[in-house]
Structures are given as structure tokens and as C-alpha cells.
Amino acid sequence: MVRSQDELHAPFGGIVPEIAARAHLQTLVPVIERALETAGTRWEQVDAVAVTRGPGLVGCLLVGVNVAQAIAWARKLPVVGVSHLAAHVFAAQLEEPELRPPLLGLVVSGGHSDLIRWQEDGDITVIGRTLDDAAGEAFDKGARILGLPFPGGPAIDKLATTGDPRAVAFPRPRAPGLDFSFSGVKTALLYEVRKRTSLSEQERADLAASYQEAIVDALLQRVEAAQAQQPAPTIVLGGGVARNRVEAAQAQQPAPTIVLGGGVARNRRLREAAQQRLGSQAHLVIPAPELCTDNAAMIGAAALVEWDRRGPDLAPFDADPSLGFA
């Protein structure tokens, strides 16, 4: 059950917070009722309510948090508020229910580009993040520069299929450590467009493909660097056949797990390149495209994880537009 607001925001070239909050208010309850009807589920069969506490636009968050707590109060149900950033990581469990930490994760969306480690104790630690634009934001702004419609990420992804990713050598964003930076490549695209008096459709496609390749490459460079920093398991054996045993023990070590999530993880080239560059050295999990953009299923998955860790929340609680992964 999907209710998209893309058509409402398309004329403005981006999300308008007031329009988004009003649309949430108008459609949330009907969508919930329709989802229950479609699933053939009655309210009496619902055991708990899960809701996004943050991060995000505060108006939209307040609508969701208050509706969820009202339902929980009226039905005498427990309620679990979760981070939608963490939910992008836990969405991988919808693909592989047995998936457990530790693992390395890349969460990329319109507002976030975060490299994380999901630790064995259940905590999520951010080890790299964007210093300026997020990857999704860079795609949206790049689309506007190229005269493409909103949402920009899918528009660039579609156009890039007919372009040459080697046509323009855009700089790969550089930042200290494992952090990201995408403002430079966005500016490079702007200058590349400005120096041309006009753009043919093939030139536009080549620019889209080259720009997309630069962003994808920058993201995967950081994932590869983080994976290289993973501590190797310590194996201590002695005796005359120790060498054979060490080799056998190393062969039995499971491959590290890497999870990609967030709206940008729908990108065709990112999914393809991740498989090519990471698939042979790690167990790579990328949720189905419909589970990468913000969705209720991943919020439910996150609520199950949080329920096991800490139980339900004590209502009432408030929305937190700057909430991290906690």
C-alpha cells in the first residue's frame, strides 16, 4: 500500500514541508485503514504500533507520532518509536530474516549519507558521514542543473542508461577519513553545463551518466576503505599441524556482511557497481528497491529490533527531527 506525494511536490522541484505535513494529515488514517483492509487484518489482531520518531521534517513527524500514540492509547496497545535511519539498516532483515550484527552499512538518501557499523551489542556507530550535500541531494540538484524533473535521482538514473559514464571525467569527491563530500562534483557539473551554449539529448545523457558514476564511485570508495579497516579475526594455534589448522580455520571464517540502504540504494548503477566491487569480498545485502525508500515495512522491522533491545516506549513521547541512529 503506497501513497506517494511526488506529484504534489514536482511543480516546486523539491519537498515543500508545509504541503508534505498537510498531505500526511489528510491521508495517513485512510492509508492505515486501507492497509489493514488489504491485508485482511482486524484491529484486534494488532499487537503493537510502530512509528518513526525522526529524523525528518518536523511537521510530518508530528502527524505520525501523534496518530500512532492516539491509536495505541485508544486500542490499549504498546507503541515503539524508532529512527528511520536505523530502519534503513534493519530493512535488510526483511530480505534476510537471519541477518545479525556485526556488519558494515551504507545509508544513502536525500538528507543523509552515513557509513555505519552495527555492533554485536546492537548499537549503531557512525564512522563516516557527509560534510555537505547528501548523495540524494546531489542527485536532485544535479537533475535541476540538467533540466530534469523531480525527483531528480530516478530521472538521472533513467537518462544515464543512454549515456557514456566516461564522457566527462568529473572529480571524485574527497574528504578526510571515511567522510563524504558532494558539493564539489555538483559544482563541476554546473560549470560543465554553463560552458556549453546548448545541450543535445546525447550530451545531457552523457553528463548524467558521468555525474552518476562520480557519485557512485565516491560512495563505494568509502565502503571499500571501511571494509579494509575491519579488524581481522585472531587465530592462535600451535603444534606440528598448526599451519594446516590455521588455514582451515581461516577458510571457515564467514565473509563480512555489508548492507546498503536508503532511497539512493534504489539507483541502478549503485546496485550494479556494489555487486561488482563488493560482492566477491563480502556478503552484500541490498533490499529490494521498494524497501529502500522510506516505507512502513522497514519501520516495523526496526520496531521488532528495538522491542527486543529495550521494549516499548513510555507514551507520550515527542518527535525528534534531528534524531540519529539511536
GUKE-822587 format. One record per residue (C-alpha): y, z, x; residue in three letters; residue number from 1. Coordinates in steps of 0.5 Angstrom, whole numbers, plus 500, padded with zeros to 3 digits. Example, Ala and Ser with C-alpha at 12.3 -4.5 7.8 and 13.67 -1.06 7.14 Angstrom:
# residues 2
@north 491, up 516, east 525, type Ala, seq 1
@north 498, up 514, east 527, type Ser, seq 2
***
This chain:
# residues 326
@north 500, up 500, east 500, type Met, seq 1
@north 506, up 498, east 504, type Val, seq 2
@north 514, up 498, east 501, type Arg, seq 3
@north 518, up 494, east 507, type Ser, seq 4
@north 525, up 495, east 507, type Gln, seq 5
@north 526, up 489, east 512, type Asp, seq 6
@north 530, up 484, east 506, type Glu, seq 7
@north 535, up 490, east 505, type Leu, seq 8
@north 537, up 490, east 512, type His, seq 9
@north 536, up 483, east 514, type Ala, seq 10
@north 543, up 481, east 512, type Pro, seq 11
@north 546, up 486, east 517, type Phe, seq 12
@north 542, up 484, east 523, type Gly, seq 13
@north 539, up 492, east 523, type Gly, seq 14
@north 538, up 498, east 520, type Ile, seq 15
@north 543, up 501, east 515, type Val, seq 16
@north 542, up 508, east 515, type Pro, seq 17
@north 545, up 510, east 508, type Glu, seq 18
@north 541, up 504, east 505, type Ile, seq 19
@north 535, up 506, east 508, type Ala, seq 20
@north 536, up 513, east 505, type Ala, seq 21
@north 537, up 511, east 498, type Arg, seq 22
@north 531, up 506, east 498, type Ala, seq 23
@north 527, up 512, east 501, type His, seq 24
@north 529, up 516, east 495, type Leu, seq 25
@north 528, up 510, east 490, type Gln, seq 26
@north 521, up 508, east 492, type Thr, seq 27
@north 518, up 514, east 495, type Leu, seq 28
@north 515, up 517, east 489, type Val, seq 29
@north 513, up 511, east 486, type Pro, seq 30
@north 509, up 509, east 492, type Val, seq 31
@north 506, up 515, east 492, type Ile, seq 32
@north 503, up 514, east 485, type Glu, seq 33
@north 501, up 507, east 486, type Arg, seq 34
@north 497, up 509, east 493, type Ala, seq 35
@north 494, up 514, east 489, type Leu, seq 36
@north 492, up 510, east 483, type Glu, seq 37
@north 490, up 504, east 488, type Thr, seq 38
@north 485, up 509, east 492, type Ala, seq 39
@north 482, up 511, east 485, type Gly, seq 40
@north 484, up 519, east 487, type Thr, seq 41
@north 487, up 524, east 483, type Arg, seq 42
@north 492, up 530, east 485, type Trp, seq 43
@north 486, up 535, east 484, type Glu, seq 44
@north 483, up 531, east 490, type Gln, seq 45
@north 488, up 532, east 495, type Val, seq 46
@north 487, up 538, east 500, type Asp, seq 47
@north 494, up 538, east 503, type Ala, seq 48
@north 500, up 534, east 504, type Val, seq 49
@north 503, up 531, east 511, type Ala, seq 50
@north 510, up 529, east 512, type Val, seq 51
@north 514, up 526, east 518, type Thr, seq 52
@north 519, up 531, east 520, type Arg, seq 53
@north 522, up 527, east 526, type Gly, seq 54
@north 525, up 524, east 530, type Pro, seq 55
@north 529, up 518, east 526, type Gly, seq 56
@north 534, up 517, east 521, type Leu, seq 57
@north 536, up 524, east 518, type Val, seq 58
@north 537, up 521, east 511, type Gly, seq 59
@north 530, up 518, east 511, type Cys, seq 60
@north 527, up 524, east 514, type Leu, seq 61
@north 530, up 529, east 509, type Leu, seq 62
@north 528, up 525, east 503, type Val, seq 63
@north 521, up 525, east 506, type Gly, seq 64
@north 521, up 532, east 508, type Val, seq 65
@north 523, up 535, east 501, type Asn, seq 66
@north 519, up 530, east 497, type Val, seq 67
@north 513, up 533, east 501, type Ala, seq 68
@north 515, up 540, east 500, type Gln, seq 69
@north 516, up 539, east 493, type Ala, seq 70
@north 509, up 536, east 492, type Ile, seq 71
@north 506, up 542, east 496, type Ala, seq 72
@north 510, up 547, east 492, type Trp, seq 73
@north 508, up 544, east 485, type Ala, seq 74
@north 501, up 543, east 487, type Arg, seq 75
@north 500, up 549, east 491, type Lys, seq 76
@north 498, up 545, east 497, type Leu, seq 77
@north 499, up 547, east 504, type Pro, seq 78
@north 504, up 542, east 508, type Val, seq 79
@north 504, up 539, east 515, type Val, seq 80
@north 510, up 537, east 518, type Gly, seq 81
@north 509, up 532, east 524, type Val, seq 82
@north 512, up 528, east 530, type Ser, seq 83
@north 512, up 521, east 528, type His, seq 84
@north 512, up 519, east 536, type Leu, seq 85
@north 505, up 523, east 537, type Ala, seq 86
@north 503, up 520, east 531, type Ala, seq 87
@north 503, up 513, east 534, type His, seq 88
@north 498, up 516, east 539, type Val, seq 89
@north 494, up 519, east 534, type Phe, seq 90
@north 493, up 512, east 531, type Ala, seq 91
@north 488, up 510, east 536, type Ala, seq 92
@north 484, up 515, east 533, type Gln, seq 93
@north 484, up 511, east 526, type Leu, seq 94
@north 481, up 506, east 531, type Glu, seq 95
@north 476, up 510, east 535, type Glu, seq 96
@north 475, up 517, east 531, type Pro, seq 97
@north 471, up 520, east 537, type Glu, seq 98
@north 477, up 519, east 542, type Leu, seq 99
@north 480, up 525, east 545, type Arg, seq 100
@north 484, up 527, east 551, type Pro, seq 101
@north 486, up 527, east 556, type Pro, seq 102
@north 489, up 520, east 556, type Leu, seq 103
@north 495, up 516, east 558, type Leu, seq 104
@north 499, up 513, east 553, type Gly, seq 105
@north 505, up 508, east 552, type Leu, seq 106
@north 509, up 509, east 545, type Val, seq 107
@north 514, up 503, east 544, type Val, seq 108
@north 518, up 502, east 538, type Ser, seq 109
@north 525, up 500, east 536, type Gly, seq 110
@north 528, up 507, east 538, type Gly, seq 111
@north 523, up 509, east 544, type His, seq 112
@north 520, up 507, east 550, type Ser, seq 113
@north 515, up 513, east 552, type Asp, seq 114
@north 510, up 514, east 557, type Leu, seq 115
@north 506, up 520, east 556, type Ile, seq 116
@north 500, up 524, east 558, type Arg, seq 117
@north 496, up 527, east 552, type Trp, seq 118
@north 493, up 533, east 556, type Gln, seq 119
@north 486, up 536, east 555, type Glu, seq 120
@north 489, up 542, east 552, type Asp, seq 121
@north 492, up 538, east 546, type Gly, seq 122
@north 499, up 538, east 549, type Asp, seq 123
@north 503, up 531, east 550, type Ile, seq 124
@north 507, up 531, east 556, type Thr, seq 125
@north 513, up 525, east 557, type Val, seq 126
@north 512, up 522, east 564, type Ile, seq 127
@north 517, up 516, east 563, type Gly, seq 128
@north 522, up 514, east 558, type Arg, seq 129
@north 528, up 509, east 557, type Thr, seq 130
@north 534, up 511, east 561, type Leu, seq 131
@north 538, up 506, east 556, type Asp, seq 132
@north 535, up 501, east 551, type Asp, seq 133
@north 528, up 502, east 548, type Ala, seq 134
@north 524, up 496, east 548, type Ala, seq 135
@north 524, up 494, east 541, type Gly, seq 136
@north 532, up 495, east 541, type Glu, seq 137
@north 532, up 490, east 547, type Ala, seq 138
@north 528, up 485, east 543, type Phe, seq 139
@north 532, up 486, east 537, type Asp, seq 140
@north 539, up 485, east 541, type Lys, seq 141
@north 535, up 479, east 545, type Gly, seq 142
@north 534, up 476, east 538, type Ala, seq 143
@north 541, up 476, east 536, type Arg, seq 144
@north 543, up 473, east 542, type Ile, seq 145
@north 539, up 467, east 541, type Leu, seq 146
@north 541, up 467, east 534, type Gly, seq 147
@north 534, up 469, east 531, type Leu, seq 148
@north 533, up 473, east 524, type Pro, seq 149
@north 532, up 481, east 523, type Phe, seq 150
@north 527, up 484, east 525, type Pro, seq 151
@north 528, up 481, east 532, type Gly, seq 152
@north 521, up 483, east 535, type Gly, seq 153
@north 517, up 479, east 531, type Pro, seq 154
@north 522, up 473, east 531, type Ala, seq 155
@north 522, up 473, east 539, type Ile, seq 156
@north 514, up 473, east 539, type Asp, seq 157
@north 513, up 468, east 534, type Lys, seq 158
@north 518, up 463, east 537, type Leu, seq 159
@north 515, up 465, east 544, type Ala, seq 160
@north 509, up 462, east 542, type Thr, seq 161
@north 512, up 455, east 543, type Thr, seq 162
@north 516, up 457, east 550, type Gly, seq 163
@north 515, up 457, east 557, type Asp, seq 164
@north 515, up 464, east 560, type Pro, seq 165
@north 516, up 461, east 567, type Arg, seq 166
@north 522, up 457, east 565, type Ala, seq 167
@north 527, up 463, east 567, type Val, seq 168
@north 526, up 468, east 572, type Ala, seq 169
@north 529, up 474, east 568, type Phe, seq 170
@north 530, up 480, east 573, type Pro, seq 171
@north 524, up 486, east 572, type Arg, seq 172
@north 528, up 492, east 569, type Pro, seq 173
@north 528, up 497, east 575, type Arg, seq 174
@north 529, up 505, east 574, type Ala, seq 175
@north 527, up 511, east 578, type Pro, seq 176
@north 520, up 513, east 578, type Gly, seq 177
@north 516, up 512, east 571, type Leu, seq 178
@north 522, up 511, east 567, type Asp, seq 179
@north 524, up 504, east 564, type Phe, seq 180
@north 531, up 500, east 563, type Ser, seq 181
@north 532, up 494, east 559, type Phe, seq 182
@north 540, up 494, east 559, type Ser, seq 183
@north 540, up 489, east 565, type Gly, seq 184
@north 535, up 484, east 562, type Val, seq 185
@north 538, up 484, east 556, type Lys, seq 186
@north 545, up 482, east 559, type Thr, seq 187
@north 541, up 477, east 564, type Ala, seq 188
@north 539, up 473, east 557, type Leu, seq 189
@north 546, up 474, east 554, type Leu, seq 190
@north 549, up 470, east 561, type Tyr, seq 191
@north 544, up 465, east 561, type Glu, seq 192
@north 546, up 463, east 554, type Val, seq 193
@north 553, up 463, east 555, type Arg, seq 194
@north 553, up 459, east 561, type Lys, seq 195
@north 550, up 453, east 556, type Arg, seq 196
@north 554, up 449, east 552, type Thr, seq 197
@north 549, up 449, east 547, type Ser, seq 198
@north 541, up 450, east 546, type Leu, seq 199
@north 536, up 446, east 544, type Ser, seq 200
@north 530, up 449, east 540, type Glu, seq 201
@north 525, up 448, east 546, type Gln, seq 202
@north 531, up 451, east 551, type Glu, seq 203
@north 531, up 457, east 545, type Arg, seq 204
@north 524, up 458, east 545, type Ala, seq 205
@north 523, up 458, east 553, type Asp, seq 206
@north 529, up 463, east 553, type Leu, seq 207
@north 525, up 467, east 548, type Ala, seq 208
@north 518, up 467, east 552, type Ala, seq 209
@north 521, up 468, east 559, type Ser, seq 210
@north 525, up 474, east 556, type Tyr, seq 211
@north 519, up 477, east 552, type Gln, seq 212
@north 515, up 476, east 559, type Glu, seq 213
@north 520, up 480, east 563, type Ala, seq 214
@north 520, up 486, east 558, type Ile, seq 215
@north 512, up 486, east 557, type Val, seq 216
@north 511, up 486, east 565, type Asp, seq 217
@north 516, up 492, east 566, type Ala, seq 218
@north 512, up 496, east 561, type Leu, seq 219
@north 505, up 494, east 564, type Leu, seq 220
@north 508, up 495, east 571, type Gln, seq 221
@north 510, up 503, east 569, type Arg, seq 222
@north 503, up 504, east 565, type Val, seq 223
@north 499, up 501, east 572, type Glu, seq 224
@north 504, up 506, east 576, type Ala, seq 225
@north 502, up 512, east 572, type Ala, seq 226
@north 495, up 510, east 572, type Gln, seq 227
@north 495, up 509, east 579, type Ala, seq 228
@north 497, up 516, east 580, type Gln, seq 229
@north 492, up 519, east 576, type Gln, seq 230
@north 488, up 524, east 580, type Pro, seq 231
@north 481, up 522, east 582, type Ala, seq 232
@north 475, up 527, east 580, type Pro, seq 233
@north 473, up 531, east 585, type Thr, seq 234
@north 466, up 531, east 587, type Ile, seq 235
@north 462, up 535, east 592, type Val, seq 236
@north 455, up 534, east 594, type Leu, seq 237
@north 451, up 536, east 601, type Gly, seq 238
@north 444, up 535, east 604, type Gly, seq 239
@north 441, up 529, east 606, type Gly, seq 240
@north 441, up 524, east 600, type Val, seq 241
@north 449, up 526, east 598, type Ala, seq 242
@north 451, up 519, east 599, type Arg, seq 243
@north 447, up 517, east 594, type Asn, seq 244
@north 448, up 522, east 589, type Arg, seq 245
@north 456, up 521, east 590, type Val, seq 246
@north 455, up 514, east 589, type Glu, seq 247
@north 451, up 515, east 583, type Ala, seq 248
@north 456, up 521, east 580, type Ala, seq 249
@north 462, up 516, east 581, type Gln, seq 250
@north 459, up 511, east 578, type Ala, seq 251
@north 457, up 516, east 572, type Gln, seq 252
@north 465, up 517, east 571, type Gln, seq 253
@north 468, up 515, east 565, type Pro, seq 254
@north 473, up 510, east 565, type Ala, seq 255
@north 480, up 513, east 564, type Pro, seq 256
@north 483, up 512, east 557, type Thr, seq 257
@north 490, up 508, east 556, type Ile, seq 258
@north 493, up 508, east 549, type Val, seq 259
@north 498, up 503, east 546, type Leu, seq 260
@north 502, up 505, east 540, type Gly, seq 261
@north 509, up 504, east 536, type Gly, seq 262
@north 512, up 498, east 533, type Gly, seq 263
@north 512, up 494, east 539, type Val, seq 264
@north 505, up 494, east 540, type Ala, seq 265
@north 504, up 489, east 535, type Arg, seq 266
@north 507, up 484, east 540, type Asn, seq 267
@north 502, up 478, east 541, type Arg, seq 268
@north 504, up 478, east 548, type Arg, seq 269
@north 504, up 485, east 550, type Leu, seq 270
@north 497, up 486, east 547, type Arg, seq 271
@north 494, up 480, east 551, type Glu, seq 272
@north 497, up 482, east 557, type Ala, seq 273
@north 495, up 489, east 557, type Ala, seq 274
@north 488, up 487, east 556, type Gln, seq 275
@north 488, up 482, east 562, type Gln, seq 276
@north 491, up 487, east 566, type Arg, seq 277
@north 489, up 494, east 564, type Leu, seq 278
@north 482, up 492, east 560, type Gly, seq 279
@north 478, up 492, east 566, type Ser, seq 280
@north 480, up 498, east 569, type Gln, seq 281
@north 481, up 503, east 563, type Ala, seq 282
@north 478, up 504, east 556, type His, seq 283
@north 484, up 501, east 553, type Leu, seq 284
@north 485, up 502, east 545, type Val, seq 285
@north 491, up 498, east 541, type Ile, seq 286
@north 491, up 500, east 534, type Pro, seq 287
@north 491, up 494, east 529, type Ala, seq 288
@north 498, up 491, east 528, type Pro, seq 289
@north 498, up 494, east 521, type Glu, seq 290
@north 497, up 501, east 524, type Leu, seq 291
@north 502, up 500, east 530, type Cys, seq 292
@north 509, up 500, east 526, type Thr, seq 293
@north 511, up 506, east 522, type Asp, seq 294
@north 505, up 508, east 517, type Asn, seq 295
@north 503, up 514, east 513, type Ala, seq 296
@north 496, up 513, east 515, type Ala, seq 297
@north 498, up 515, east 522, type Met, seq 298
@north 502, up 521, east 519, type Ile, seq 299
@north 495, up 523, east 516, type Gly, seq 300
@north 491, up 522, east 523, type Ala, seq 301
@north 497, up 527, east 526, type Ala, seq 302
@north 496, up 532, east 521, type Ala, seq 303
@north 489, up 533, east 522, type Leu, seq 304
@north 490, up 534, east 529, type Val, seq 305
@north 496, up 539, east 528, type Glu, seq 306
@north 492, up 542, east 523, type Trp, seq 307
@north 486, up 544, east 528, type Asp, seq 308
@north 491, up 546, east 533, type Arg, seq 309
@north 496, up 550, east 529, type Arg, seq 310
@north 494, up 550, east 522, type Gly, seq 311
@north 499, up 548, east 516, type Pro, seq 312
@north 507, up 549, east 517, type Asp, seq 313
@north 510, up 555, east 513, type Leu, seq 314
@north 515, up 552, east 508, type Ala, seq 315
@north 520, up 551, east 507, type Pro, seq 316
@north 522, up 547, east 514, type Phe, seq 317
@north 527, up 542, east 515, type Asp, seq 318
@north 527, up 535, east 518, type Ala, seq 319
@north 529, up 534, east 526, type Asp, seq 320
@north 532, up 527, east 527, type Pro, seq 321
@north 531, up 529, east 535, type Ser, seq 322
@north 524, up 532, east 535, type Leu, seq 323
@north 520, up 530, east 541, type Gly, seq 324
@north 512, up 529, east 541, type Phe, seq 325
@north 511, up 537, east 539, type Ala, seq 326
***
